[in-house]
């Protein structure tokens, strides 16, 4: 049931069979042979696999979710995946914490825990956006190991101490939520200050014709989805793209050989990019393109219609 | 160790053939030979950049690879080259062998040692070449191995640190690693034992040892300053390690997973290999995360830890039983013979079917064409390492070259502005009076010069273009098109 809910909420639901499979393998290895008790885990694995079919996308969910969850070779050509880019604050801290704690403690004797932590590390290295998953997997396992290794230090506290701990935790949570609510910007403020959005919005209302736009930062084109008459070559819905589209995005943003042909082939009318990108400099030198508008560090080029 | 020799033999072939037959993977060797020849001629080390660059003449320079450069100059050709490049390859092989021996010394089984040595060998590929840092590899592994010895032998680590500092600035790691080992040993023992005191002594002595070079205290100061140098953002191998890097994915990551999941802290005989190893591992992991060029040293240091962890935790890897007397010939004769046979076969295959000097990645045809042109040239290369081949050449001055470190930030900023077409790139190009551009074909600057006008192509082939300032076309015989 959890797998079905997960698959219908997020593409990362595709990890469910993987995680259950690792637990099943770990338990089977620890028991030394396939015993009747293992049936539950293997049935759960079968169930989680079937859950992949229980979404509106049906049989198409797995390949689509694999793309959306960034489990696809070469995606880092068009979107940032490296953990030092997508999770810069967590990069050193998270990996060092897990590796050093694991090296010092040794993950608890259960093979399933070892496999889960290893899988979490691999997923996180391959796509930094899975850093929370690594934390969720590794934290209880490492804490459990610590408690196992140093039981005296983590003996059950008296009732009074437990009550105090609970109150401190509740107070900390309330303060954190208050701070978060106070400093979190309102959506309209965020959009107004966002130069890529402002440029795309102005471009969208400048003509009644439908037009196609390419953004050198894929996430910028998420705005184009909500703006009238604009269609992006590629936005963050990576599962909607094919290999040719991703190659075009890569070739143009990295000004690879043939990038101008890619722009023509995909009938791109406008390019939104950083002012400091080589792409901007080359479009300035191209008589077929003119700067439509520039704000902050971004510039939007428009193809000459004549 | 018996299976590890097979693995080491295979890598030895690859390293030796790669170093001797296909020497250059970047342009550093050229300026290092020039530096070494200059030291041999004058008997003095340069302390600043000279007229070989037009952007930063007179800027202080600490040629930390001075000893390697002298050897490079002495071994520039013929048998000298074979000895020099073969020696560098032997350093990589020695590092791998020392790492494997360290695993065995810590009680790892033959199977676990072989597997982790294979991972470590793959990890060396990313940075391997006839390079000064390769000479530092066995010195790092040897230094750490000596720290684990009991008695006076451990003090040899100080001598290793001194030698290390004359080859590469990474010697600055020595006192840090010794201090961490001492702290770890103290935590493990729970009191300042004789070994702990000795390790602290070695750490202190190492601090002095890394100043035993022509630069004295300036070498560690330089190495520490390098940690925060902004120019590193422009060099690929200084970028944080990513999953896309093959040597990380297939070497460092497996070793990292093994030590993180199985742990390295455990009691082994009389020794407690606990925090001492964990702290060293943490340092190497930090270095690994920070720069792709550190994959190799991480793999060499982590391999023995991983082999020991596998041996202790997984039954299949557990220590092998002694073979009975009827099968003693296998480790004594069969395995060495198999190792040598594999090594020879692989070397032959690499020489016949491996990459050759025709697979140029240093713009050699364009640079040769430039060398044949009269007059003086102020040259910028879209890959700064290519310009290393022009250092010291008559009539040539470079914008930036593979020495990289001494060039000031403002020069790097100007270089990046030009090569990545940042706003105002044409102005920066003109301000620096650059009159020659060696460009990869279709890289941004190449495309921009094509579109911008005011420059003409003096040489081109499928991979490179040589641009000269001015619209006047050269004589027909100098404009060759080797392109497809």
Interface residues (C-beta under 8 A of the other chain):
Chain A: X76 X81 X82 X84 X91 X92 X95 X96 X98 X99 X100 X102 X103 X104 X105 X106 X107 X114 X117 X118 X121 X122 X125 X126 X127 X255 X256 X257 X275 X276 X277 X278 X280 X281 X282 X285 X286
Chain B: X240 X242 X243 X244 X253 X256 X257 X259 X260 X261 X262 X263 X264 X265 X266 X274 X275 X277 X278 X281 X282 X285 X286 X289 X290 X305 X309 X313 X420 X421 X422 X423 X425 X441 X442 X444 X447 X448 X451 X452
